[in-house]
Amino acid sequence: MPQAHTPQPASDGSDDRLTRFMIDRAGVRGVHVQLRHTWQHIRQLMTDVGNQAPGAVELLGEATAAAALFTGHVKIDGRLSVQLRSSGLLRTLFVECTSAGTLRGIVRLDPEHVDAGGKAVSGNLRDLGDDTVLAITIENPSVGGRDPVRYQGLVALDAADTLGEAFEGYFRQSEQLPTRLLLAGDDEHVAGLMLQKLPGDEGDEDGWNRAGALFDTLGRDELLQTPVADLLNRLFHDDGVQLLGDRALGFACSCSAERVESMLVSLGSEEALAAAEDGDAQIRCEFCGERYEFTRDRIQDLLDVAAQQVPAPERLQ
């Protein structure tokens, strides 16, 4: 068994980090995430477009922490996303974390609700509607540069009030391993802590129960405000906490002019040209706020080039 040591703060003092750790004698692995600057950036972008209804921003913060946590739990070579969809006030919530540690996220509310200055979005998943869907999607690059390989799991919501409870149930069912998860957020920070029992007979007989009892003493405010080294030492020092590595997290968006051009072409001639009917077409990325402008002539050029491209045959002739 590796020798345990006292966790120390990240060397660069970053406020945005993912930390993996092991509770040696308990046979438990864990991931901790804290986000400050990244979360403030995402939150400000949502405020700028009017999607700042109470409850919706809180759910976005928890989902942001969760998406980052999960990249420290499963092997990701591409990107992992958490998506929540419903037909109620909260239409779509989407957060993405890449293997490089970059994050982006959005919330879309019912337009009529926003225009009317509507009420808060409930933080209780049961109140979002019977048609609410929560999914975790992993997209990894394929061999040979072909289309990415996608894996998607639907998260059951029938026995959960919070995102943390829903994700706990998902990992227990999908991986058949006991899992604990706490997510928290406010205007300044979001944070998450995930514990999972190691498979097999790792740790002593009561290790998981002991770790779970200590986990239950942790409150949301303490999770948000306590540096990771202090938090892990307070909770699990008797069982020996071993750091397995940490990495920086930060905001980044994958939008580009090329991606927007492809989107315009995919709309078809009529709809793409209609976007520039009254002048230049202006397209704003919902994730980062970047604006792209296309003249009608430029859109027509894109459509002409696409029309001249001959698709490759699906099989050898």
Helices and strands as residue ranges (DSSP letters): E 17-23, E 28-35, H 37-48, H 56-71, E 79-85, E 90-98, E 102-109, H 111-115, G 125-128, E 133-140, G 143-145, E 149-155, H 163-175, E 179-185, E 190-197, H 207-215, H 220-225, H 228-236, G 237-239, E 241-248, E 250-251, H 257-267, H 269-274, E 281-284, E 291-294, H 296-308
